[in-house]
């Protein structure tokens, strides 16, 4: 009878230990799932933020391009009017050469400005994603 009671007690202890371990494992799994879910949510938020930054930046660049095109058209129109009223071929060649030089300089300046703006925009777009990558690396480092 004592042996049965000992076996029953030991079995009960083992079962209780196994139940406690299972509860701990379930709680740990739930916590890991919640953290992974929260991390995924943060990734989506970073992606949305990066998309918003890109949209605003491209809108600004588009507006600048439209303004440059309008200005260039106005300058070309003014140059054409001026060239149509010249009195000599020499004067025409000088006006034409001055216009082409100024148009080329403006195009180079605008292209340089656009390149700088795009590089800056690329950095701003990547920043939220870079922050998430750094956080992921930190989490991996902590868990390892």
The first five atom37 places (N, CA, C, CB, O) and aatype in JSON, in Angstrom:
{
  "aatype": [20, 20, 20, 20, 20, 20, 20, 20, 20, 20, 20, 20, 20, 20, 20, 20, 20, 20, 20, 20, 20, 20, 20, 20, 20, 20, 20, 20, 20, 20, 20, 20, 20, 20, 20, 20, 20, 20, 20, 20, 20, 20, 20, 20, 20, 20, 20, 20, 20, 20, 20, 20, 20, 20, 20, 20, 20, 20, 20, 20, 20, 20, 20, 20, 20, 20, 20, 20, 20, 20, 20, 20, 20, 20, 20, 20, 20, 20, 20, 20, 20, 20, 20, 20, 20, 20, 20, 20, 20, 20, 20, 20, 20, 20, 20, 20, 20, 20, 20, 20, 20, 20, 20, 20, 20, 20, 20, 20, 20, 20, 20, 20, 20, 20, 20, 20, 20, 20, 20, 20, 20, 20, 20, 20, 20, 20, 20, 20, 20, 20, 20, 20, 20, 20, 20, 20, 20, 20, 20, 20, 20, 20, 20, 20],
  "atom_mask": [
    [1, 1, 1, 1, 1],
    [1, 1, 1, 1, 1],
    [1, 1, 1, 1, 1],
    [1, 1, 1, 1, 1],
    [1, 1, 1, 1, 1],
    [1, 1, 1, 1, 1],
    [1, 1, 1, 1, 1],
    [1, 1, 1, 1, 1],
    [1, 1, 1, 1, 1],
    [1, 1, 1, 1, 1],
    [1, 1, 1, 1, 1],
    [1, 1, 1, 1, 1],
    [1, 1, 1, 1, 1],
    [1, 1, 1, 1, 1],
    [1, 1, 1, 1, 1],
    [1, 1, 1, 1, 1],
    [1, 1, 1, 1, 1],
    [1, 1, 1, 1, 1],
    [1, 1, 1, 1, 1],
    [1, 1, 1, 1, 1],
    [1, 1, 1, 1, 1],
    [1, 1, 1, 1, 1],
    [1, 1, 1, 1, 1],
    [1, 1, 1, 1, 1],
    [1, 1, 1, 1, 1],
    [1, 1, 1, 1, 1],
    [1, 1, 1, 1, 1],
    [1, 1, 1, 1, 1],
    [1, 1, 1, 1, 1],
    [1, 1, 1, 1, 1],
    [1, 1, 1, 1, 1],
    [1, 1, 1, 1, 1],
    [1, 1, 1, 1, 1],
    [1, 1, 1, 1, 1],
    [1, 1, 1, 1, 1],
    [1, 1, 1, 1, 1],
    [1, 1, 1, 1, 1],
    [1, 1, 1, 1, 1],
    [1, 1, 1, 1, 1],
    [1, 1, 1, 1, 1],
    [1, 1, 1, 1, 1],
    [1, 1, 1, 1, 1],
    [1, 1, 1, 1, 1],
    [1, 1, 1, 1, 1],
    [1, 1, 1, 1, 1],
    [1, 1, 1, 1, 1],
    [1, 1, 1, 1, 1],
    [1, 1, 1, 1, 1],
    [1, 1, 1, 1, 1],
    [1, 1, 1, 1, 1],
    [1, 1, 1, 1, 1],
    [1, 1, 1, 1, 1],
    [1, 1, 1, 1, 1],
    [1, 1, 1, 1, 1],
    [1, 1, 1, 1, 1],
    [1, 1, 1, 1, 1],
    [1, 1, 1, 1, 1],
    [1, 1, 1, 1, 1],
    [1, 1, 1, 1, 1],
    [1, 1, 1, 1, 1],
    [1, 1, 1, 1, 1],
    [1, 1, 1, 1, 1],
    [1, 1, 1, 1, 1],
    [1, 1, 1, 1, 1],
    [1, 1, 1, 1, 1],
    [1, 1, 1, 1, 1],
    [1, 1, 1, 1, 1],
    [1, 1, 1, 1, 1],
    [1, 1, 1, 1, 1],
    [1, 1, 1, 1, 1],
    [1, 1, 1, 1, 1],
    [1, 1, 1, 1, 1],
    [1, 1, 1, 1, 1],
    [1, 1, 1, 1, 1],
    [1, 1, 1, 1, 1],
    [1, 1, 1, 1, 1],
    [1, 1, 1, 1, 1],
    [1, 1, 1, 1, 1],
    [1, 1, 1, 1, 1],
    [1, 1, 1, 1, 1],
    [1, 1, 1, 1, 1],
    [1, 1, 1, 1, 1],
    [1, 1, 1, 1, 1],
    [1, 1, 1, 1, 1],
    [1, 1, 1, 1, 1],
    [1, 1, 1, 1, 1],
    [1, 1, 1, 1, 1],
    [1, 1, 1, 1, 1],
    [1, 1, 1, 1, 1],
    [1, 1, 1, 1, 1],
    [1, 1, 1, 1, 1],
    [1, 1, 1, 1, 1],
    [1, 1, 1, 1, 1],
    [1, 1, 1, 1, 1],
    [1, 1, 1, 1, 1],
    [1, 1, 1, 1, 1],
    [1, 1, 1, 1, 1],
    [1, 1, 1, 1, 1],
    [1, 1, 1, 1, 1],
    [1, 1, 1, 1, 1],
    [1, 1, 1, 1, 1],
    [1, 1, 1, 1, 1],
    [1, 1, 1, 1, 1],
    [1, 1, 1, 1, 1],
    [1, 1, 1, 1, 1],
    [1, 1, 1, 1, 1],
    [1, 1, 1, 1, 1],
    [1, 1, 1, 1, 1],
    [1, 1, 1, 1, 1],
    [1, 1, 1, 1, 1],
    [1, 1, 1, 1, 1],
    [1, 1, 1, 1, 1],
    [1, 1, 1, 1, 1],
    [1, 1, 1, 1, 1],
    [1, 1, 1, 1, 1],
    [1, 1, 1, 1, 1],
    [1, 1, 1, 1, 1],
    [1, 1, 1, 1, 1],
    [1, 1, 1, 1, 1],
    [1, 1, 1, 1, 1],
    [1, 1, 1, 1, 1],
    [1, 1, 1, 1, 1],
    [1, 1, 1, 1, 1],
    [1, 1, 1, 1, 1],
    [1, 1, 1, 1, 1],
    [1, 1, 1, 1, 1],
    [1, 1, 1, 1, 1],
    [1, 1, 1, 1, 1],
    [1, 1, 1, 1, 1],
    [1, 1, 1, 1, 1],
    [1, 1, 1, 1, 1],
    [1, 1, 1, 1, 1],
    [1, 1, 1, 1, 1],
    [1, 1, 1, 1, 1],
    [1, 1, 1, 1, 1],
    [1, 1, 1, 1, 1],
    [1, 1, 1, 1, 1],
    [1, 1, 1, 1, 1],
    [1, 1, 1, 1, 1],
    [1, 1, 1, 1, 1],
    [1, 1, 1, 1, 1],
    [1, 1, 1, 1, 1],
    [1, 1, 1, 1, 1],
    [1, 1, 1, 1, 1]
  ],
  "atom_positions": [
    [[0.82, -1.18, 0.0], [0.0, 0.0, 0.0], [0.88, 1.26, 0.0], [-0.94, -0.01, 1.21], [0.58, 2.24, -0.69]],
    [[1.97, 1.22, 0.79], [2.87, 2.35, 0.84], [3.52, 2.58, -0.51], [3.92, 2.15, 1.91], [3.71, 3.73, -0.91]],
    [[3.87, 1.53, -1.2], [4.5, 1.63, -2.5], [3.57, 2.29, -3.5], [4.93, 0.25, -2.99], [3.98, 3.11, -4.31]],
    [[2.32, 1.92, -3.44], [1.33, 2.52, -4.34], [1.21, 4.01, -4.05], [-0.05, 1.82, -4.2], [1.12, 4.83, -4.97]],
    [[1.22, 4.35, -2.77], [1.12, 5.76, -2.4], [2.36, 6.52, -2.85], [0.92, 5.91, -0.86], [2.26, 7.65, -3.31]],
    [[3.56, 5.89, -2.7], [4.8, 6.52, -3.15], [4.8, 6.72, -4.67], [6.01, 5.67, -2.73], [5.16, 7.79, -5.17]],
    [[4.4, 5.7, -5.37], [4.33, 5.78, -6.84], [3.32, 6.85, -7.25], [3.95, 4.4, -7.46], [3.58, 7.64, -8.16]],
    [[2.19, 6.87, -6.58], [1.15, 7.86, -6.89], [1.68, 9.27, -6.61], [-0.13, 7.59, -6.06], [1.45, 10.19, -7.4]],
    [[2.36, 9.44, -5.5], [2.91, 10.76, -5.15], [3.97, 11.19, -6.16], [3.5, 10.74, -3.74], [3.99, 12.34, -6.6]],
    [[4.86, 10.26, -6.51], [5.91, 10.58, -7.49], [5.3, 10.91, -8.85], [6.9, 9.42, -7.62], [5.71, 11.85, -9.52]],
    [[4.31, 10.12, -9.23], [3.63, 10.36, -10.5], [2.95, 11.73, -10.48], [2.58, 9.24, -10.79], [3.01, 12.48, -11.46]],
    [[2.32, 12.03, -9.36], [1.65, 13.33, -9.22], [2.68, 14.47, -9.31], [0.88, 13.4, -7.88], [2.41, 15.49, -9.95]],
    [[3.85, 14.3, -8.68], [4.91, 15.31, -8.71], [5.43, 15.49, -10.13], [6.07, 14.91, -7.78], [5.59, 16.62, -10.59]],
    [[5.7, 14.39, -10.81], [6.18, 14.45, -12.2], [5.13, 15.13, -13.08], [6.51, 13.03, -12.73], [5.47, 15.97, -13.91]],
    [[3.88, 14.76, -12.9], [2.82, 15.35, -13.71], [2.72, 16.86, -13.43], [1.47, 14.66, -13.41], [2.57, 17.65, -14.36]],
    [[2.79, 17.25, -12.15], [2.74, 18.67, -11.79], [3.93, 19.43, -12.39], [2.71, 18.84, -10.26], [3.77, 20.54, -12.89]],
    [[5.13, 18.83, -12.33], [6.31, 19.45, -12.92], [6.14, 19.63, -14.43], [7.57, 18.61, -12.63], [6.44, 20.68, -14.99]],
    [[5.64, 18.57, -15.07], [5.43, 18.62, -16.52], [4.39, 19.69, -16.87], [4.98, 17.24, -17.06], [4.54, 20.41, -17.86]],
    [[3.36, 19.79, -16.06], [2.32, 20.8, -16.29], [2.9, 22.21, -16.14], [1.13, 20.6, -15.3], [2.61, 23.09, -16.95]],
    [[3.71, 22.43, -15.12], [4.34, 23.73, -14.91], [5.28, 24.09, -16.07], [5.11, 23.74, -13.59], [5.29, 25.23, -16.55]],
    [[6.06, 23.1, -16.52], [6.95, 23.34, -17.66], [6.15, 23.67, -18.92], [7.84, 22.11, -17.91], [6.52, 24.56, -19.69]],
    [[5.06, 22.95, -19.12], [4.21, 23.2, -20.29], [3.61, 24.61, -20.23], [3.08, 22.14, -20.39], [3.57, 25.32, -21.23]],
    [[3.15, 25.0, -19.02], [2.6, 26.35, -18.86], [3.67, 27.39, -19.16], [2.03, 26.55, -17.43], [3.41, 28.38, -19.85]],
    [[4.88, 27.17, -18.64], [5.99, 28.1, -18.9], [6.31, 28.18, -20.38], [7.23, 27.67, -18.12], [6.55, 29.26, -20.91]],
    [[6.32, 27.02, -21.04], [6.61, 27.01, -22.48], [5.52, 27.73, -23.26], [6.75, 25.56, -22.99], [5.81, 28.46, -24.21]],
    [[4.26, 27.52, -22.88], [3.15, 28.19, -23.56], [3.25, 29.7, -23.35], [1.78, 27.66, -23.05], [3.08, 30.47, -24.3]],
    [[3.52, 30.13, -22.12], [3.64, 31.56, -21.84], [4.81, 32.17, -22.62], [3.82, 31.8, -20.34], [4.7, 33.27, -23.16]],
    [[5.91, 31.44, -22.66], [7.08, 31.92, -23.4], [6.76, 32.02, -24.9], [8.29, 30.99, -23.17], [7.13, 32.99, -25.55]],
    [[6.07, 31.03, -25.42], [5.67, 31.03, -26.84], [4.73, 32.18, -27.14], [5.01, 29.69, -27.21], [4.85, 32.85, -28.17]],
    [[3.79, 32.42, -26.23], [2.85, 33.53, -26.43], [3.59, 34.86, -26.43], [1.77, 33.52, -25.33], [3.31, 35.74, -27.25]],
    [[4.54, 35.01, -25.51], [5.32, 36.24, -25.44], [6.14, 36.43, -26.72], [6.25, 36.23, -24.2], [6.19, 37.53, -27.27]],
    [[6.77, 35.36, -27.2], [7.55, 35.44, -28.43], [6.65, 35.8, -29.61], [8.29, 34.11, -28.7], [7.03, 36.6, -30.46]],
    [[5.46, 35.18, -29.66], [4.52, 35.48, -30.75], [4.09, 36.94, -30.7], [3.29, 34.55, -30.67], [4.02, 37.61, -31.73]],
    [[3.8, 37.44, -29.49], [3.41, 38.85, -29.35], [4.53, 39.78, -29.79], [3.0, 39.15, -27.91], [4.29, 40.78, -30.47]],
    [[5.77, 39.46, -29.39], [6.91, 40.28, -29.79], [7.1, 40.25, -31.3], [8.19, 39.81, -29.08], [7.36, 41.29, -31.91]],
    [[6.99, 39.07, -31.9], [7.13, 38.95, -33.35], [6.03, 39.73, -34.06], [7.11, 37.47, -33.78], [6.28, 40.38, -35.07]],
    [[4.83, 39.65, -33.53], [3.69, 40.37, -34.12], [3.93, 41.88, -34.02], [2.38, 39.98, -33.41], [3.69, 42.61, -34.98]],
    [[4.38, 42.33, -32.86], [4.67, 43.75, -32.66], [5.8, 44.22, -33.58], [5.04, 44.02, -31.2], [5.75, 45.32, -34.14]],
    [[6.82, 43.38, -33.73], [7.93, 43.72, -34.61], [7.46, 43.82, -36.06], [9.05, 42.67, -34.49], [7.85, 44.75, -36.78]],
    [[6.63, 42.89, -36.49], [6.07, 42.94, -37.84], [5.24, 44.19, -38.07], [5.23, 41.7, -38.11], [5.29, 44.8, -39.14]],
    [[4.47, 44.56, -37.05], [3.66, 45.78, -37.15], [4.58, 46.99, -37.31], [2.76, 45.94, -35.89], [4.29, 47.89, -38.11]],
    [[5.66, 47.03, -36.54], [6.63, 48.12, -36.66], [7.26, 48.17, -38.04], [7.71, 47.97, -35.61], [7.49, 49.25, -38.58]],
    [[7.53, 47.0, -38.62], [8.09, 46.95, -39.98], [7.12, 47.55, -40.99], [8.44, 45.5, -40.37], [7.53, 48.29, -41.88]],
    [[5.86, 47.22, -40.86], [4.84, 47.75, -41.79], [4.73, 49.26, -41.62], [3.46, 47.06, -41.55], [4.61, 49.99, -42.6]],
    [[4.76, 49.73, -40.37], [4.69, 51.17, -40.13], [5.91, 51.88, -40.75], [4.62, 51.45, -38.62], [5.77, 52.96, -41.32]],
    [[7.08, 51.26, -40.64], [8.28, 51.85, -41.24], [8.16, 51.9, -42.76], [9.54, 51.05, -40.83], [8.56, 52.87, -43.39]],
    [[7.61, 50.85, -43.34], [7.41, 50.81, -44.79], [6.43, 51.88, -45.24], [6.92, 49.42, -45.23], [6.63, 52.54, -46.26]],
    [[5.36, 52.05, -44.49], [4.38, 53.09, -44.81], [5.02, 54.48, -44.7], [3.14, 52.99, -43.86], [4.82, 55.33, -45.56]],
    [[5.8, 54.7, -43.65], [6.47, 55.99, -43.48], [7.44, 56.25, -44.62], [7.22, 56.03, -42.14], [7.5, 57.36, -45.15]],
    [[8.21, 55.23, -45.0], [9.15, 55.39, -46.12], [8.39, 55.72, -47.41], [9.99, 54.1, -46.31], [8.85, 56.54, -48.21]],
    [[7.25, 55.1, -47.61], [6.44, 55.37, -48.81], [5.91, 56.8, -48.8], [5.27, 54.38, -48.9], [5.9, 57.47, -49.84]],
    [[5.49, 57.27, -47.63], [5.0, 58.66, -47.54], [6.12, 59.65, -47.85], [4.43, 58.94, -46.13], [5.92, 60.62, -48.58]],
    [[7.31, 59.39, -47.3], [8.46, 60.27, -47.55], [8.78, 60.29, -49.05], [9.7, 59.82, -46.73], [9.04, 61.34, -49.63]],
    [[8.77, 59.1, -49.66], [9.07, 59.0, -51.09], [8.02, 59.76, -51.91], [9.12, 57.52, -51.54], [8.37, 60.48, -52.85]],
    [[6.76, 59.61, -51.57], [5.7, 60.3, -52.31], [5.83, 61.81, -52.21], [4.32, 59.86, -51.8], [5.72, 62.53, -53.2]],
    [[6.07, 62.29, -50.97], [6.23, 63.75, -50.8], [7.45, 64.26, -51.57], [6.36, 64.1, -49.3], [7.39, 65.31, -52.2]],
    [[8.54, 63.52, -51.5], [9.76, 63.92, -52.2], [9.59, 63.94, -53.7], [10.89, 63.0, -51.83], [10.02, 64.88, -54.37]],
    [[8.96, 62.91, -54.23], [8.75, 62.86, -55.69], [7.78, 63.95, -56.14], [8.22, 61.47, -56.1], [7.92, 64.49, -57.24]],
    [[6.81, 64.27, -55.3], [5.9, 65.35, -55.63], [6.66, 66.68, -55.72], [4.76, 65.45, -54.58], [6.44, 67.46, -56.64]],
    [[7.53, 66.92, -54.76], [8.32, 68.16, -54.75], [9.24, 68.21, -55.96], [9.14, 68.28, -53.46], [9.38, 69.26, -56.6]],
    [[9.88, 67.1, -56.28], [10.77, 67.06, -57.45], [9.97, 67.27, -58.73], [11.54, 65.71, -57.51], [10.43, 67.96, -59.64]],
    [[8.8, 66.7, -58.8], [7.94, 66.9, -59.97], [7.52, 68.35, -60.14], [6.71, 66.03, -59.87], [7.48, 68.87, -61.25]],
    [[7.21, 69.0, -59.02], [6.83, 70.41, -59.09], [8.0, 71.28, -59.54], [6.31, 70.89, -57.72], [7.84, 72.22, -60.31]],
    [[9.19, 70.94, -59.04], [10.38, 71.69, -59.48], [10.64, 71.48, -60.96], [11.62, 71.26, -58.65], [11.01, 72.41, -61.67]],
    [[10.45, 70.26, -61.43], [10.67, 69.96, -62.86], [9.67, 70.73, -63.72], [10.55, 68.44, -63.12], [10.03, 71.26, -64.77]],
    [[8.43, 70.79, -63.28], [7.41, 71.54, -64.02], [7.75, 73.03, -64.05], [6.02, 71.32, -63.4], [7.6, 73.68, -65.08]],
    [[8.2, 73.56, -62.92], [8.57, 74.98, -62.86], [9.77, 75.25, -63.77], [8.91, 75.4, -61.41], [9.81, 76.27, -64.45]],
    [[10.74, 74.33, -63.79], [11.91, 74.51, -64.66], [11.49, 74.45, -66.13], [12.97, 73.42, -64.37], [11.96, 75.25, -66.94]],
    [[10.61, 73.52, -66.48], [10.14, 73.42, -67.86], [9.4, 74.69, -68.29], [9.23, 72.18, -68.03], [9.59, 75.17, -69.4]],
    [[8.57, 75.22, -67.4], [7.83, 76.44, -67.7], [8.79, 77.61, -67.91], [6.83, 76.77, -66.56], [8.66, 78.38, -68.87]],
    [[9.77, 77.73, -67.01], [10.75, 78.8, -67.11], [11.56, 78.67, -68.4], [11.69, 78.8, -65.89], [11.82, 79.66, -69.08]],
    [[11.96, 77.45, -68.74], [12.74, 77.22, -69.96], [11.93, 77.58, -71.2], [13.19, 75.75, -70.03], [12.45, 78.17, -72.14]],
    [[10.65, 77.22, -71.2], [9.79, 77.54, -72.34], [9.64, 79.06, -72.47], [8.4, 76.88, -72.17], [9.69, 79.59, -73.58]],
    [[9.45, 79.74, -71.36], [9.31, 81.2, -71.4], [10.59, 81.86, -71.92], [8.96, 81.75, -69.99], [10.54, 82.8, -72.71]],
    [[11.73, 81.35, -71.46], [13.0, 81.91, -71.92], [13.22, 81.62, -73.41], [14.17, 81.34, -71.1], [13.74, 82.48, -74.14]],
    [[12.83, 80.44, -73.87], [12.96, 80.11, -75.29], [12.05, 80.99, -76.14], [12.64, 78.62, -75.54], [12.43, 81.45, -77.22]],
    [[10.86, 81.22, -75.64], [9.92, 82.1, -76.36], [10.47, 83.53, -76.45], [8.55, 82.1, -75.66], [10.42, 84.16, -77.51]],
    [[10.98, 84.02, -75.34], [11.55, 85.37, -75.34], [12.76, 85.45, -76.27], [11.96, 85.78, -73.91], [12.93, 86.44, -76.97]],
    [[13.6, 84.41, -76.27], [14.78, 84.41, -77.15], [14.34, 84.38, -78.61], [15.7, 83.2, -76.84], [14.94, 85.05, -79.45]],
    [[13.32, 83.6, -78.92], [12.83, 83.53, -80.31], [12.28, 84.88, -80.76], [11.75, 82.45, -80.44], [12.5, 85.3, -81.9]],
    [[11.57, 85.55, -79.89], [11.05, 86.89, -80.24], [12.19, 87.86, -80.49], [10.13, 87.43, -79.12], [12.16, 88.65, -81.43]],
    [[13.19, 87.79, -79.62], [14.34, 88.68, -79.77], [15.07, 88.39, -81.07], [15.3, 88.55, -78.58], [15.46, 89.31, -81.79]],
    [[15.25, 87.09, -81.39], [15.98, 86.71, -82.6], [15.21, 87.08, -83.86], [16.26, 85.21, -82.59], [15.8, 87.32, -84.92]],
    [[13.89, 87.12, -83.75], [13.1, 87.46, -84.94], [13.2, 88.94, -85.31], [11.64, 87.09, -84.72], [12.82, 89.34, -86.41]],
    [[13.69, 89.74, -84.4], [13.77, 91.17, -84.69], [15.2, 91.65, -84.95], [13.18, 91.96, -83.54], [15.46, 92.86, -84.94]],
    [[16.13, 90.73, -85.19], [17.53, 91.15, -85.44], [17.68, 91.76, -86.82], [18.49, 89.96, -85.29], [16.86, 91.53, -87.71]],
    [[18.73, 92.54, -86.96], [18.98, 93.24, -88.23], [20.07, 92.59, -89.06], [19.34, 94.67, -87.96], [20.15, 92.82, -90.27]],
    [[20.92, 91.76, -88.41], [22.03, 91.18, -89.18], [22.26, 89.73, -88.75], [23.31, 92.01, -88.99], [21.91, 89.34, -87.63]],
    [[22.85, 88.93, -89.64], [23.17, 87.55, -89.29], [24.16, 87.46, -88.12], [23.74, 86.85, -90.5], [24.09, 86.51, -87.33]],
    [[25.05, 88.41, -88.01], [26.02, 88.39, -86.91], [25.3, 88.55, -85.57], [27.07, 89.52, -87.08], [25.6, 87.84, -84.6]],
    [[24.36, 89.46, -85.54], [23.58, 89.67, -84.32], [22.76, 88.42, -83.99], [22.65, 90.9, -84.47], [22.66, 88.03, -82.82]],
    [[22.18, 87.78, -84.99], [21.42, 86.55, -84.8], [22.31, 85.45, -84.21], [20.8, 86.08, -86.13], [21.92, 84.77, -83.26]],
    [[23.5, 85.29, -84.78], [24.41, 84.24, -84.28], [24.82, 84.53, -82.83], [25.67, 84.15, -85.19], [24.93, 83.6, -82.03]],
    [[25.04, 85.79, -82.51], [25.42, 86.12, -81.14], [24.28, 85.83, -80.18], [25.85, 87.6, -81.03], [24.49, 85.23, -79.13]],
    [[23.07, 86.26, -80.52], [21.9, 86.01, -79.66], [21.64, 84.51, -79.5], [20.65, 86.71, -80.24], [21.36, 84.02, -78.41]],
    [[21.74, 83.8, -80.61], [21.5, 82.36, -80.56], [22.55, 81.66, -79.69], [21.51, 81.76, -81.99], [22.23, 80.8, -78.87]],
    [[23.78, 82.04, -79.86], [24.86, 81.43, -79.07], [24.71, 81.77, -77.59], [26.23, 81.91, -79.59], [24.94, 80.91, -76.74]],
    [[24.33, 83.01, -77.27], [24.1, 83.39, -75.87], [22.95, 82.58, -75.27], [23.8, 84.91, -75.77], [23.03, 82.11, -74.14]],
    [[21.86, 82.42, -76.04], [20.71, 81.66, -75.54], [21.09, 80.2, -75.31], [19.52, 81.75, -76.54], [20.78, 79.64, -74.26]],
    [[21.76, 79.58, -76.27], [22.14, 78.16, -76.13], [23.05, 77.98, -74.93], [22.84, 77.65, -77.42], [22.89, 77.02, -74.17]],
    [[23.99, 78.88, -74.75], [24.91, 78.79, -73.6], [24.13, 78.9, -72.28], [25.99, 79.9, -73.68], [24.34, 78.1, -71.38]],
    [[23.24, 79.87, -72.17], [22.48, 80.05, -70.93], [21.52, 78.88, -70.69], [21.69, 81.38, -70.97], [21.31, 78.46, -69.55]],
    [[20.93, 78.35, -71.78], [20.02, 77.21, -71.63], [20.79, 75.97, -71.17], [19.28, 76.92, -72.96], [20.32, 75.22, -70.32]],
    [[21.97, 75.77, -71.74], [22.79, 74.63, -71.34], [23.23, 74.76, -69.88], [24.03, 74.51, -72.26], [23.18, 73.79, -69.13]],
    [[23.66, 75.96, -69.49], [24.07, 76.18, -68.09], [22.91, 75.93, -67.13], [24.6, 77.61, -67.92], [23.09, 75.33, -66.07]],
    [[21.73, 76.39, -67.5], [20.55, 76.18, -66.66], [20.22, 74.69, -66.55], [19.34, 76.96, -67.22], [19.85, 74.2, -65.48]],
    [[20.35, 73.97, -67.68], [20.07, 72.54, -67.67], [21.07, 71.8, -66.77], [20.11, 71.96, -69.09], [20.68, 70.92, -66.01]],
    [[22.34, 72.15, -66.86], [23.36, 71.52, -66.02], [23.08, 71.81, -64.55], [24.78, 72.0, -66.41], [23.17, 70.92, -63.71]],
    [[22.75, 73.04, -64.25], [22.46, 73.42, -62.87], [21.24, 72.66, -62.35], [22.23, 74.95, -62.76], [21.24, 72.17, -61.22]],
    [[20.2, 72.57, -63.16], [18.97, 71.87, -62.75], [19.24, 70.37, -62.57], [17.84, 72.09, -63.79], [18.75, 69.76, -61.62]],
    [[20.02, 69.79, -63.46], [20.35, 68.37, -63.35], [21.14, 68.11, -62.07], [21.16, 67.91, -64.57], [20.88, 67.13, -61.38]],
    [[22.07, 68.97, -61.76], [22.85, 68.85, -60.53], [21.94, 68.95, -59.31], [23.95, 69.93, -60.47], [22.05, 68.17, -58.37]],
    [[21.05, 69.91, -59.34], [20.09, 70.09, -58.25], [19.21, 68.85, -58.09], [19.22, 71.34, -58.49], [18.97, 68.39, -56.97]],
    [[18.72, 68.32, -59.2], [17.87, 67.12, -59.16], [18.63, 65.92, -58.58], [17.35, 66.78, -60.56], [18.09, 65.15, -57.79]],
    [[19.89, 65.77, -58.98], [20.7, 64.66, -58.46], [20.86, 64.78, -56.96], [22.08, 64.63, -59.14], [20.7, 63.79, -56.24]],
    [[21.17, 65.96, -56.48], [21.3, 66.18, -55.03], [19.99, 65.9, -54.31], [21.76, 67.62, -54.74], [19.97, 65.26, -53.26]],
    [[18.9, 66.37, -54.88], [17.58, 66.17, -54.27], [17.22, 64.68, -54.22], [16.5, 66.95, -55.04], [16.69, 64.2, -53.22]],
    [[17.51, 63.96, -55.29], [17.22, 62.52, -55.31], [18.07, 61.74, -54.33], [17.42, 61.97, -56.71], [17.59, 60.82, -53.68]],
    [[19.34, 62.11, -54.2], [20.21, 61.45, -53.23], [19.73, 61.71, -51.8], [21.66, 61.92, -53.39], [19.71, 60.81, -50.97]],
    [[19.35, 62.95, -51.53], [18.83, 63.29, -50.21], [17.53, 62.53, -49.95], [18.6, 64.82, -50.09], [17.33, 61.99, -48.86]],
    [[16.66, 62.48, -50.94], [15.39, 61.77, -50.8], [15.62, 60.29, -50.56], [14.53, 61.98, -52.05], [14.95, 59.68, -49.73]],
    [[16.57, 59.71, -51.28], [16.86, 58.28, -51.08], [17.29, 58.02, -49.64], [17.97, 57.8, -52.05], [16.88, 57.02, -49.04]],
    [[18.11, 58.89, -49.09], [18.52, 58.74, -47.7], [17.35, 58.86, -46.74], [19.57, 59.78, -47.35], [17.26, 58.11, -45.77]],
    [[16.45, 59.79, -47.01], [15.27, 59.98, -46.15], [14.31, 58.79, -46.26], [14.55, 61.27, -46.52], [13.7, 58.41, -45.26]],
    [[14.18, 58.22, -47.45], [13.29, 57.08, -47.64], [13.83, 55.85, -46.93], [13.1, 56.79, -49.14], [13.07, 55.08, -46.34]],
    [[15.12, 55.66, -46.99], [15.74, 54.46, -46.41], [15.82, 54.55, -44.89], [17.14, 54.25, -47.0], [15.92, 53.52, -44.22]],
    [[15.78, 55.74, -44.32], [15.99, 55.91, -42.88], [15.04, 55.08, -42.01], [15.85, 57.37, -42.52], [15.52, 54.38, -41.12]],
    [[13.71, 55.12, -42.22], [12.83, 54.31, -41.38], [13.13, 52.81, -41.51], [11.37, 54.58, -41.74], [13.06, 52.06, -40.53]],
    [[13.46, 52.38, -42.72], [13.77, 50.96, -42.93], [15.1, 50.6, -42.28], [13.81, 50.64, -44.44], [15.25, 49.51, -41.73]],
    [[16.04, 51.5, -42.34], [17.34, 51.29, -41.72], [17.19, 51.18, -40.2], [18.31, 52.43, -42.09], [17.85, 50.36, -39.56]],
    [[16.33, 52.01, -39.64], [16.08, 51.94, -38.2], [15.51, 50.58, -37.8], [15.13, 53.05, -37.77], [15.88, 50.03, -36.77]],
    [[14.62, 50.06, -38.62], [14.03, 48.74, -38.33], [15.08, 47.64, -38.46], [12.83, 48.45, -39.28], [15.09, 46.69, -37.68]],
    [[15.96, 47.76, -39.44], [17.02, 46.76, -39.6], [17.97, 46.8, -38.41], [17.81, 47.01, -40.91], [18.42, 45.75, -37.94]],
    [[18.26, 47.98, -37.91], [19.12, 48.1, -36.73], [18.44, 47.49, -35.51], [19.46, 49.58, -36.46], [19.09, 46.83, -34.7]],
    [[17.15, 47.7, -35.38], [16.4, 47.1, -34.27], [16.4, 45.58, -34.38], [14.95, 47.63, -34.24], [16.56, 44.88, -33.38]],
    [[16.22, 45.07, -35.6], [16.24, 43.62, -35.8], [17.6, 43.04, -35.43], [15.89, 43.27, -37.26], [17.68, 41.99, -34.8]],
    [[18.66, 43.72, -35.83], [20.01, 43.25, -35.5], [20.23, 43.26, -34.0], [21.06, 44.12, -36.19], [20.86, 42.36, -33.45]],
    [[19.7, 44.29, -33.34], [19.84, 44.37, -31.88], [19.09, 43.23, -31.2], [19.34, 45.72, -31.36], [19.59, 42.62, -30.26]],
    [[17.86, 42.94, -31.69], [17.08, 41.84, -31.12], [17.78, 40.5, -31.31], [15.69, 41.8, -31.74], [17.78, 39.65, -30.42]],
    [[18.37, 40.31, -32.48], [19.09, 39.07, -32.75], [20.3, 38.96, -31.83], [19.53, 38.99, -34.22], [20.6, 37.89, -31.3]],
    [[20.97, 40.07, -31.65], [22.16, 40.1, -30.78], [21.77, 39.75, -29.34], [22.85, 41.48, -30.84], [22.47, 39.0, -28.66]],
    [[20.66, 40.31, -28.88], [20.2, 40.05, -27.51], [19.77, 38.6, -27.34], [19.03, 40.99, -27.14], [20.07, 37.97, -26.32]],
    [[19.08, 38.06, -28.34], [18.57, 36.68, -28.22], [19.68, 35.65, -28.38], [17.49, 36.43, -29.25], [19.53, 34.51, -27.93]],
    [[20.8, 36.02, -29.01], [21.88, 35.05, -29.22], [22.74, 34.85, -27.99], [22.74, 35.49, -30.35], [23.68, 34.06, -28.03]]
  ]
}
